[in-house]
Amino acid sequence: MNRTNYEFKKTTGMFVTTLPFFNKIDDEWTWNQFNEELTDAWFELLRHQRFPFAHIEKMYLEQRNQEGRLFHIALSYQNSQMAESRDTSVLLSGRWHYSGYQSEQLCIHLTNLFDNKCYSVDYDYLTQFFAREEIERLHHTLCNILLEALGNPDKPIHQLSVLTTEERERVLYTYNRTGRFLEERSVFQALESSAGEYPRRAAAICNGERLTYQALMTRAFDLSGAVLSAAGGEHELAAVLLPRGFSLLAVMVGVLRAGCAYLLLSPDQPAGRINRILEQSQAAVLVTSRDIFRESGLGQLSIPVLFEEEVEQNTGQVPEIQVSPEELAYVVYTSGSTGTPKGVEITQKNLLNFAQAMGPVFGKGAVLSICNVGFDAFMLESIVALLNGRTIVIAGSEEQESPKRLSA
């Protein structure tokens, strides 16, 4: 197997071919069409198996200026037969053994080692990415899909269920049961209510200084008018390039008061990445400071740049803007496994629901903020904490990297 020339065919040993199998799938295909299309694509790909995978991966990543791997899941298929003992005095058995090393997060091995008309499925996985229970659920789900597909080969693949009837009932009527309902209000209205309840409470503490909820809302009012003007109207996306601190929190709240959604960008990111995110997200304005903007190396932008420190006080005479619970609250960009930024949209309703669920977790204590502003976990340490009336303790850059300093 996997010997592509005469010299290899004369060589003893195991030859393994790794091929990147990329396909565009039409979810209207039936199961039969799906198999036919992928079979044709697979045989076409086999014509090029002589090219080393390491070279293919290197060329692909260099052309796209990316880092990482082409894929994190591999399917291994083997139809070699395991030798069996015919001598009753000697018993032999065989099975798949893990080599002790793999670079992929998950390898699925489909084997037919014995002449019993039966395939075995083995899963090798990295424990830092998957738990045993997750792999068992994956296997169960794949079996459900295959059983339904084999029983309904002319059914469009997007209609194939990943759940059994029992699991579907559990999801619909057990997991989905809720005893709490959200009020029909915007995130800013919820923040305003929280601030009104604790006006003199510290919303944030940073470098020994306190910012009360009252002061936070006052600054947010000032910024909202400037954001609204620079963005060209409400319901736009405002990108924010600021480090963790009082100014960042005030801008986040100010953007929400302006009826817009925010997109947080870390000043630590390369200028090229920030530019790609700004272009892809179609942000209407960038809110930053002069120092951060100069250090970022972004250069001339096609959108307005608002320097938050230059927004004067007592300028926030902006009427309340009605925002639907289904409208955006913020967008977070995550690189995932490919290194290419991808945006995830979070609605006002999503954010309020999450904040409500986190209330009992926060309790009555303060919330420590140590995450990079570009991480989705930062929302837990910022806007979600504010929605619950908590005090955010913002760790300094040295404290971020030193557990000893944090505990001091």
KOLVO-871985 format. One record per residue: residue in one letter; x, z, y of N, C-alpha, C in turn. Coordinates in steps of 0.05 Angstrom, whole numbers, plus 5000, padded with zeros to 4 digits. Example, Ala and Ser with C-alpha at 12.3 -4.5 7.8 and 13.67 -1.06 7.14 Angstrom:
REM KOLVO-871985
a526451564886524651564910526451564934/s525751424955527351434979525851575001/
***
This chain:
REM KOLVO-871985
m501750004976500050005000501750005025/n500749885046501949895073504749755074/r505249585054507749435054507249155065/t508449095087507748845101509648615097/n511848665082513648445076514948485048/y516448285040517548295013519448525009/e521148575029523048795027521749065023/f519549105038518149355036516849375008/k515849154997514549164971516449244949/k519049204953520949274933521949564937/t520949694958521849964965520050174953/t521250384940519650604929519050804950/g516750924950516051134968513351094981/m512551274998509951255011510151135039/f508650925044508650795070505950865084/v506150965108503751035123503650875149/t501350755154500950595178499050745196/t499850785222498050905241497350695262/l494750655266493750455284491750575304/p491950505329489950595349487450425347/f485250535338482750385333480750435355/f480850265376478950285398476750085395/n474250175401471949995398469850055418/k468549845428466249875444463749865426/i462150075427459950105409457250065424/d455549905414452949865426451050055411/d449850245426448150435412445550325402/e445050065408442649935397443249815369/w445749805362446449705335445049875314/t444249735292443349885269445749985254/w445350155234447550255218448950025204/n447449835194448649605180450349445200/q449349395224450849245244453349395252/f453049655255455349825262457649795242/n456949805217458949775196460149495196/e458549295200459549015200461448975223/e460749065247462349025271465049175268/l464949425259467449585257469149485234/t467949375213469549265191471049015201/d469748845216471048605227473348685245/a472748885262474748975281477149105267/w476649245245478749365230480549165217/f479448955204481048755192482648595212/e481448555236482948425258485348595266/l484948855267487049045275489349045255/l488649025229490649035208492648805210/r491848585223493748365227496148445244/h495848655259497948735278499348995269/q498949075244500049335236503049345234/r504349105236507249105235508549225260/f506949255282508049365307508149675304/p510449795309510550095307508650225327/f507250425317505350565334506750705358/a509050815354510550945376510950755399/h511650505393512050305414509450235428/i507250205413504650145424503850365444/e504150615435503350835451505050855477/k507650815474509350825497508750605518/m508250355508507550135526504950195540/y502950285526500250335537500450545559/l501750765554501950985573503550905598/e505750755594507350665616505850475634/q504350295623502750095638500650235656/r499650465646497550605661498550845675/n501150885675502451115689501151375680/q500851415654499651645643501551795625/e500852045620502352205601500552295578/g501752385556500052495535500052305511/r497752305497497452145473495051955476/l495051745459492851555459490351685447/f490651855428488351975415489152255404/h487152415398487552675387486152715360/i484852505350483452525325484352295308/a485152345283486052135265484352145239/l483851905228482451875203484351765183/s484851905161486651815140485051735115/y485351485106483951395082485851325060/q485451435036487151375013485451324989/n486051104975484651054950486551044926/s488951164930490851184908489851384887/q490551334862489551504841491651714834/m490751954830492452174821492952154791/a495452184783496052164754494852404740/e493552344717492352554701493652574674/s493752804663495052854637493052784615/r494052624595492452554572493152734548/d495252904553496253074532494853344534/t493453424514491953684515493753924517/s496353894510498154114511499254164539/v498853964557499753994584497453924603/l496754114620494554074639495654014667/l494753804679495553734706493053714724/s493353804748491253764768492553694794/g491153554811492253474836490253514859/r491353544882489653564906491253504931/w489853484953491153434979492453684989/h495053664997496453895008497253835037/y496954035054497754015082500754015084/s501853835100504753805103506054025119/g504454165135505454385152505954295181/y505554035186505953945214504053705219/q502953695243501553465253501353475283/s501353245296501253235325498353205335/e496553095318493753065326492353325325/q490353355342488753605342487153625316/l486253395306484553395282485153145265/c485653185240485952965220483752995199/i482352785194480252775174481252595151/h481552705127482652555105480452495085/l480052235080478152145060479652035037/t479352155013481052084990479352044965/n480351874948479151834921481451854901/l482352104897484652154881484152134851/f481652164843480952164815478851944810/d478951834786477151614780474451724772/n473051854791470451974785468351884804/k468851654818466851534836466051734858/c467851904866467152104886469352144906/y468652144932470652184953470852484960/s473252564967473752834978474352815007/v473453015022474053015051475653275057/d477953245069479553475077480053455107/y480053695120480453715149483053875154/d484853745168487253885178486953905208/y487154145219486654185248488454395260/l488954365286490554555301488754795308/t489655035301487955265305487655345334/q489455235351489155305380486955135393/f485954935378483754775389481054815374/f481254885348478854905332478855165316/a476555275313476155495294475055385268/r475355545247474355455220471355395222/e469855565236466955525238466255265251/e467855185271467354925285467854695266/i469854705250470454495231468154475210/e467254705201465054705182462454585194/r461954645220459654525233460054225236/l462454145242463053855245462453715219/h463453825197463053705170460053685164/h458653905170455753905165454353695181/t455153665207453853465224454453185215/l456953125208457652865198456052795173/c455752985155454152945131451252885138/n450153025157447352975165447052685176/i448952605192448852335204448952125181/l450852155163451251965142448751955123/l447652175117445352185099442952035112/e442552085138440351955152440851655155/a443351585160444051305164443751145138/l444551265116444251135090441351105082/g439751295090436851285084435351105103/n436551045126435250875147437250675158/p438250485142440350315151439650125173/d437050085178436149905199435350055225/k435950305226435250475249437550465269/p436850425295439050425316440650685314/i443250655318444950895313444451115334/h443451045358442951255377440551425369/q438951335350436651495341437351665317/l439751645306440451805284440852095293/s439652275279439752555287442252695276/v443452865292445753025283444853285271/l442253345273441153605264439153565241/t439153755224437053755203434453855216/t432253825202429653915212429754215219/e430954365202431154655206432754715231/e435054575235436654625259435254535284/r433754315283432354225306430254435315/e428854545296426854755302428254995315/r430655065305432055295316432955245345/v433855005350434754935377432454945397/l430254815388427954785406426455045411/y426155205391424355435393425755715391/t428255715385429755975385431855985407/y433755795406435855795426434855735454/n432755575455431755485481429755675494/r429155895480427256085491428456235515/t427056255536428056395560425956575572/g426656805580424756995592425157015622/r427056865633427556885662427256615675/f426256615699425856365713427256375741/l428456155749429856145774427856095797/e428356215819426856155843427455875853/e425555745865425955475876427455505903/r430055525903431555555927434255425923/s435655385946438355255944440455475940/v442855385934445055565931445655715958/f445455565980446055696005443955916011/q441355856005439356056010439856305993/a440856265969441556495952443856655963/l445856505974448156635987447256796012/e445456676027444456796051443057056044/s441557056023440057296014442057506005/s444057425991446157625981447557746005/a448357576024449757676048448057856065/g445457796066443657956082443258236070/e443558256044443258506030445758686033/y448158556035450658706038452358596061/p451358606086452858476108455558586113/r455958856109458458976115460359006091/r459358926068460958936044463158716046/a465458776035467658576035466958346016/a466758106026466357876009468957805995/a471157846009473757785998475957966010/i477958015994480358166003482757995996/c484457956016486857786011489157896029/n491457946016493758056031493158296047/g491458476037490758716050488658696072/e487658456077485558406097482858376084/r480758446099477958436088476358226104/l474658086090472757896102470057986093/t468358076112465758176104463857936099/y461657996086459657786081458557676108/q458257856127457257776153459157586167/a461757646166463757476178464057216163/l463757226137463856976121461656786129/m459156896131456856726138457056616166/t458156776184458456686212460356456213/r462656476199464556256199463356006185/a461856056164460655826150458655686168/f457155826184455355706203456855526222/d459155616232460755456251461755196237/l462655226213463754996199461654796190/s459154886185457154706174456454476193/g456354546219455854326238457954116239/a460454206238462754026238462853856213/v462253976190462153826165459953616165/l457653696174455353516175455953276193/s457253326215457853106234460052926222/a462053036211464252876200463452716175/a461652836159460752706135458652486140/g457552486164455552286171452752356162/g452252606155449552676147449652856122/e447252966115447053136092447152976066/h447253126044447153016017449652836011/e451852896025454352756020456252936005/l458452825996460552985982462853036000/a463553296004465753366021468053466004/a470353326005472753415991474153636007/v475053835993476354066007479154105995/l481154086013483954116005485154366018/l484754596006485654846017486555035994/p488355216000489155415979487055635978/r487255805958485456035956485856215980/g483556295992483756466016481056476030/f480956616053478456646068477456376077/s479256206087478355946097477055776076/l478055776052476855616031474055716025/l473655976023470956076017469056006039/a469956026064468155966087467455666087/v469355496081468755206080466855146057/m467155266034465255216012462455286019/v462055526032459455606040458455426063/g460155356081459455176103458454906094/v459854796074459054536063456254556051/l455754776036453054806024450954836045/r451554976068449555006089449054736102/a450954556103450654296115448954116097/g448054216073446554046055448253856039/c450853916038452653736023453653875998/a455153735982456453845958459453845963/y460954025951463854035955465353955930/l467753855935469653785914472353915921/l473154115905475654255911478054115900/l480054085916482553955908484854155912/s486554175893488854355895491054235911/p492154385931494454275946496954225929/d496954335904499254295886499254025873/q496953885874496753625861498353415875/p499453215861500852995874499052835891/a500152715912498552555931497152325917/g498452195898497151975884494652055869/r494752285857492452385842490152455861/i490852585883488752655903487452405914/n489052205920487951955931486051825910/r486851825885485151705864482451855862/i482552115864480152275862478352225887/l479552205910478052155935476651885933/e478051685922476951415920474751415899/q475251535876473351525854470851685860/s471151905873468852085879467151985903/q468351805919467051695943466251925962/a468152115965467752335984467452216012/a465752346028465152246055467052366076/v468352596069470052726089472052906073/l474452946084476353126073476653366092/v476153606083476553846099479053986090/t480954026109483454146102484554286127/s487154346127488554456151490754256157/r491754276182493854086190496354126173/d497154376168499554426153499254326124/i497054376111496654286084496553986083/f495253866102495053566102497853446106/r499453556123502153456128503853486103/e503653706090505253756066504253596042/s501753516042500653366019501853086017/g502652966039503752696039501552486034/l499052546041496952356036497052106054/g498052136077498151916096495451846107/q495151596115492651496128490451476107/l488151596113485851586094483651406106/s481851316089479651146098477151316105/i477351576102475151756108475951946130/p474052066145474752266165476152506153/v478052626169479352866161478653086181/l477553306171476753526188478653756183/f479953846205481754076203480254326209/e479954496189478054726192478954926214/e481554956218482455146238481755056267/e481154796270480454686297477454696303/v475854786283473054806288472555066304/e471355036327470955266345468755446335/q468755686345466755886339464155826354/n461955926343459355906356458555616360/t459255446340458455156342456455076320/g455655276304454055206280451055196285/q450155076306447355056312446154826296/v446054866270444954656252442454766240/p440254616242437754706230437954716200/e436354886188436454916159435754656145/i437354566127436954316113435854366085/q433654236079432354276053433954136031/v434554286011436154175989434654225963/s434254025947432754045922434554185901/p433454345882435054465861436454255843/e435454015843436653805827438953665841/e439353715866441553585881444253725874/l446453585881449053685874449853935890/a451154115877452454345890455454295893/y456654205872459554135873460253945851/v462653835854463753655834466553765827/v467153785801469853875793471153655776/y473653605782475153405767476953535747/t476753435722478353535700479753305687/s482253335681483753105669483253075640/g482153275626481653245598484153195582/s483953035562486252985544487852735551/t486752565569488052315575489852315599/g489552515617491052525641489652385664/t487452245658485952095679483752285689/p483652325716481652505727478752405721/k477052595714474252535709472552735723/g470552645738468852825753466452925737/v465853185740463453305728461653405751/e459153325751457353405772455653655764/i455553845782454054095777451854115798/t449454135789447154145808446754425819/q445154445840444454705851443154885830/k441454775814440054925794441955025772/n443854845764445854925744447455165754/l448355155779450055365790448555625792/l446055615802444455855805443855985777/n443255815758442755915731445156055719/f447455935723449956055713450556315727/a450156315754450656565769448856785760/q446356725755444456925746445357035719/a446256865701447056955674449557125676/m451257075696453857225698453457495712/g451157545724450657805738451358045721/p450258075697450858305680453758315672/v455158095670457958085663459658205685/f459058135710460558235733460158535736/g457758625731457158905736457358975765/k458459205772458659295800461559285810/g463359185795466159175803466958935819/a469458935828470558705842471358485822/v471758245833472558015816475357915825/l477157905806479857815812480057515811/s481157395832481457105833484357025829/i484956895807487756815801487956515793/c485656385789485756105779486455905802/n487555685794488055465812485255355821/v485055285846482455195857481454945844/g483154795831482354545817481054595790/f481254845780480154905753477254975756/d475654905735472854985736472455285735/a474355425723474155725722474255845749/f475355705769475455815796472655865807/m470655715799467955755808466956025801/l467856125778467056395769468156605788/e470556555798471956745815471256705845/s469556525851468956465880465956465885/i464756225883461956195891460156365873/v460756375847458956535829459156835835/a461556925842461957205850460457265875/l460557085895459057125920456057125916/l455156955898452256945892451257215880/n453057365868452357625856453157855875/g453957795899454558005918457058165912/r458958045897461358185889463558145911/t465558315909467958285926470158135911/i471157925922473257765909475957865919/v477657945900480358025906482157785900/i483357665921484857425918487857495913/a488857435889491557495883493457305897/g495857405905497857235918499157055897/s500756865906502056675888503956825868/e505357035877507157175860505557345839/e503357455848501657615830500357435809/q499757185816498557005797500256975772/e502856975775504656915753505857165741/s505057395750506357645740504257855732/p503657885706501758095698502558375708/k505258425710506158685719505358735748/r505658525765504858555793501758595795/l500258455778497358485779496458765772/s497958885753497159155744498159375762/a499959305781501159505798499159615818/
***
